[in-house]
Amino acid sequence: MQPAVRPAKRRQGATRRQGPIAPASSRFDRWLDRLVSIAVVTATVVGGMAVLVTLFFD
């Protein structure tokens, strides 16, 4: 008969590693991420407004 409780396994998964210092291009990456986020939010708002206008005024 096997025990009711499994023995504890050694944890496997992603490990946190000390990464190298971010290069100077990381400023551009952050700026680009912010620009893409603004574009996505704008597209979502415009799309939502288009759906509402179509539903209520058509």
N, C-alpha and C positions, 0 to 999 in steps of 0.2 A: 504494500500500500504506500502511495506517495504522500509526502507531507502536505497539509492543507495550505501552507504558506510557502510561496516560492522563495528561494534564497535570493538575497539582494544581488543584482547584477551590477557590474561596473558600468557607470554612466558612459554612454557613447553619444556623440553628437558634435555640434559645432563647438570649437574651442576659441576662446578669445585670445587673440595674438596682438602683441604690440606692433602696430604698423609703423611704417616709416613716416617721417614728417611730411605733411602734405606739400606738394610742389606749388609753385606760384600760379599754375593754371587752375588751381582750385577756386580762385576768385571768379574766374570766368565760368566755371562749372556751377557755382552757386548762383551767379547772375542768370545763367541759362536756365537752371532749374526754376528760378523765380519767374522768369519770362514764360516758360511753358506752363507753369501753374496758373498764372494770370490768364493765359490764352485758353486753358481748359475751363476755368471758371466762367470766363466771358462766353465761350461757346455753349456751355451748359445753360447759362441764364438766357442767352438769345434763343436757344432751342426751346427752352421751357416757355418763354414768352410767345414764340411762334405757335406752339401747341395750344396754349390758352387762347390766343387770338383766333386760331382756326376753329377751336371748339365753340367759342362764344359768339363769334361774329360771322359764321358761315351759314 
